[in-house]
Amino acid sequence: MSDPIFHADWFSKNIPIWDKYLGHLKGREYVNALEIGCWEGRSTVWTLQNVLTDPTSHITVIDPFLGNPENKVEGYERSVQDTFEGNIKAIGAENKLTLLTVKSHDGLKYLHNNHFDFIYLDGSHVTTDVLRDLVLLWPLLKHGGVIVMDDYEYKVPDMGACPGEAIDAFGRIFRKEYYELHRGWQMVWRKI
Ligand SMILES: C[S@@+](CC[C@H](N)C(=O)[O-])C[C@H]1O[C@@H](n2cnc3c(N)ncnc32)[C@H](O)[C@@H]1O
């Protein structure tokens, strides 16, 4: 076991919200989580160390490690998958994780309905991608399960990257199927 290595931190500011809405899962047996978009694994590592603490709990992670085009750093993404895998190894969690290195739209098709207690959506920022992700992942979330959607307030209209528009559109149509728990940079819902 050693310390994980990270080069960016988009996650730590969310910890109070995650503690509040995911705390009930901590230490429970057979909790299944899904993360779309992991980068170097800062949120994955936190989830494994603070929520999926029982040996029977598990996380499925989907990321093609291509980065997001509107904040691409040339040459940097090439090492991201190695860093991610090194970080998971560093915390000794290889056996609790399944990594699918494909785009979410391809990976989500292979997962089981009503399987996940928690889903974190933090992949593509492109509005149409986010809407497609929500449509595909919604049946995978258990009733009573929690979804956290990142970047609700992120907006780069010139690149068609406004996740909030997709979340609002999906939310309007599916409004009878969830309770809103939190609204801010992250949106948190509990599926009814
Ligand atoms: C902001 S980073 C994730 C950060 C991470 N969750 C954290 O909190 O540290 C976004 C990630 O989404 C991934 N991504 C971009 N498009 C994707 C897609 N279509 N499917 C899955 N992941 C995607 C990128 O490769 C990148 O690693």
The ligand as a MOL file (V3000), in Angstrom:
LIG
                    3D

  0  0  0     0  0            999 V3000
M  V30 BEGIN CTAB
M  V30 COUNTS 27 29 0 0 0
M  V30 BEGIN ATOM
M  V30 1 C -13.2990 15.5510 -15.0700 0
M  V30 2 S -12.6150 14.0150 -15.4740 0 CHG=1
M  V30 3 C -13.1700 12.9630 -14.1750 0
M  V30 4 C -12.6460 13.3580 -12.8420 0
M  V30 5 C -12.8070 12.3570 -11.7250 0
M  V30 6 N -14.1780 11.8310 -11.6210 0
M  V30 7 C -12.4230 13.0240 -10.4100 0
M  V30 8 O -13.3100 13.5300 -9.7140 0
M  V30 9 O -11.2220 13.0720 -10.1200 0 CHG=-1
M  V30 10 C -13.6110 13.5110 -16.8270 0
M  V30 11 C -13.2540 12.1460 -17.4060 0
M  V30 12 O -14.2990 11.7770 -18.3020 0
M  V30 13 C -13.7420 10.9970 -19.3210 0
M  V30 14 N -14.6530 10.9610 -20.4760 0
M  V30 15 C -14.7810 11.8620 -21.4790 0
M  V30 16 N -15.6960 11.4410 -22.3640 0
M  V30 17 C -16.1630 10.2470 -21.9000 0
M  V30 18 C -17.1190 9.3100 -22.3720 0
M  V30 19 N -17.7860 9.5180 -23.5220 0
M  V30 20 N -17.3360 8.1990 -21.6470 0
M  V30 21 C -16.6680 7.9790 -20.4730 0
M  V30 22 N -15.7600 8.8420 -19.9780 0
M  V30 23 C -15.5010 9.9560 -20.6810 0
M  V30 24 C -12.4110 11.6750 -19.6130 0
M  V30 25 O -11.5110 10.7720 -20.2600 0
M  V30 26 C -11.9630 12.0980 -18.2140 0
M  V30 27 O -11.0830 11.1490 -17.6570 0
M  V30 END ATOM
M  V30 BEGIN BOND
M  V30 1 1 1 2
M  V30 2 1 2 3
M  V30 3 1 2 10
M  V30 4 1 3 4
M  V30 5 1 4 5
M  V30 6 1 5 6
M  V30 7 1 5 7
M  V30 8 2 7 8
M  V30 9 1 7 9
M  V30 10 1 10 11
M  V30 11 1 11 12
M  V30 12 1 11 26
M  V30 13 1 12 13
M  V30 14 1 13 14
M  V30 15 1 13 24
M  V30 16 1 14 15
M  V30 17 1 14 23
M  V30 18 2 15 16
M  V30 19 1 16 17
M  V30 20 1 17 18
M  V30 21 2 17 23
M  V30 22 1 18 19
M  V30 23 2 18 20
M  V30 24 1 20 21
M  V30 25 2 21 22
M  V30 26 1 22 23
M  V30 27 1 24 25
M  V30 28 1 24 26
M  V30 29 1 26 27
M  V30 END BOND
M  V30 END CTAB
M  END
